[in-house]
Amino acid sequence: MSHRAVRAPNDLRAFWMPFTANRQFKQAPRMFVAADGMHYTTSDGRKVLDGTAGLWCCNAGHCRPRISQAIAEQAAEMDYAPAFQMGHPKAFELANRLMGIAPEGMEHAFFTNSGSESVETALKIAIAYQRAIGQGARTRLIGRERGYHGVNFGGISVGGIVSNRKFFGTLLTGVDHMPHTHLPGRNAWSKGQPEHGAELADELERIVTLHDASTIAAVIVEPVAGSTGVLIPPKGYLERLREICTRHGILLIFDEVITGFGRTGAAFAAEKYGVLPDMITCAKGLTNGVIPMGAVLTTGAIHDAFMTGPEHLIELFHGYTYSGNPIAAAAGLATLEVYAEEGLFERAAKLAPVWEAALHSLRDCPHVIDIRNEGLIGAVELEPIAGEPTKRAFQAFLAAYDAGFLIRTTGDIIAMSPPLIISEAQIDELVGGLRKVLQKLA
Ligand SMILES: Cc1ncc(COP(=O)(O)O)c(C=O)c1O
């Protein structure tokens, strides 16, 4: 018998966990073994209220029978079809359904398997599009400080989260960054969009002046920056970015991996803020997080620019083995049906004021230095422990888990994004639980 065969099945060493303090986790594991609606069940049999929709992805709540059934049926009917040079009906149907909820002007969907892949895809399409329209010198990409666009090389290059970048070499060349929009001195305790900071978009004008517009392919931003700790766009900011991009022939990409599918109280943040980008990246809520899938939505103009040359030739040399995978497509279709039938995007919009009031009631809690919210997104920023950044929020995360509810922390910011099926009573339970945790924190 090889030494491999005797390893205990519950040995925690082999799995190198992503974005996790592995050593801490393996000393005191936190395991979920089941989920239903608004709750997870832990391996020691406790119910945990999900304040984060998994990782911002289970917008319709957990284990929805409609979605599970669609997956099972598709797996039995046809497990896989080649993604290149072959098709299957559900991928086309899902693309059409997506157009039904996407902002007016979006006409095509390119399928991927994750938010990171959606970002890489959008950046590549942007550069290739500029070349296709005779603007091949436009290769630069502009992101933003504190931006999160997944973990692949394009995404971390345009992204602006230092820890996600500093270990990984020189990244892509030809990338520049706009300043982030966090202005705690002026915008603390904002409800919805902050009043101040639209002028930060003018930094794009400065970058354009520095590099010249003729070298810039695209600007990518999260309409609401999520992973960095929830930064809501100041009033007028996205409009100004749009105006500058249009004036200079630069494509504007909204990374809606977390803001898509009802999170802000509209199908997409582009709709919520009334600003139409040239491309939208999405993932997560597309399949309710159940099966990995992402998509890049594009305007007709972008797609059509590629549709030239001999018709037997491939127009875009890009795609994944699992682009539009049948089981993912079935999950996506069932998910969109659940959203529509239960009016979950509208529900998020209706609950937003209740969520806002509940969150801001934590203002008097110890260590709290800011609270911000939009749709069913909320952040509570804590004063860091001197010399030990991130520790206070991590302690809050552990205490919350012990107390029966799931929150997320990034730096010293607590971020919450519950499934859109959350009830008003569960909002009170979540925020009330957090109050108790904050009151006990060192
Ligand atoms: C805005 C944004 N873009 C991209 C990603 C990466 O998505 P994934 O983890 O599915 O690759 C995320 C994940 O949180 C995200 O929030």
The ligand as an ORCA input file, in Angstrom:
! r2SCAN-3c Opt
* xyz 0 1
  C     -15.634     42.984     -9.276
  C     -15.079     41.607     -9.343
  N     -14.466     41.210    -10.451
  C     -13.970     39.960    -10.584
  C     -14.081     39.060     -9.550
  C     -13.478     37.695     -9.693
  O     -14.438     36.726     -9.769
  P     -14.022     35.169     -9.583
  O     -13.626     35.001     -8.169
  O     -15.292     34.452     -9.974
  O     -12.924     34.903    -10.552
  C     -14.726     39.425     -8.368
  C     -14.865     38.473     -7.251
  O     -15.238     38.805     -6.166
  C     -15.234     40.736     -8.257
  O     -15.816     41.169     -7.125
*
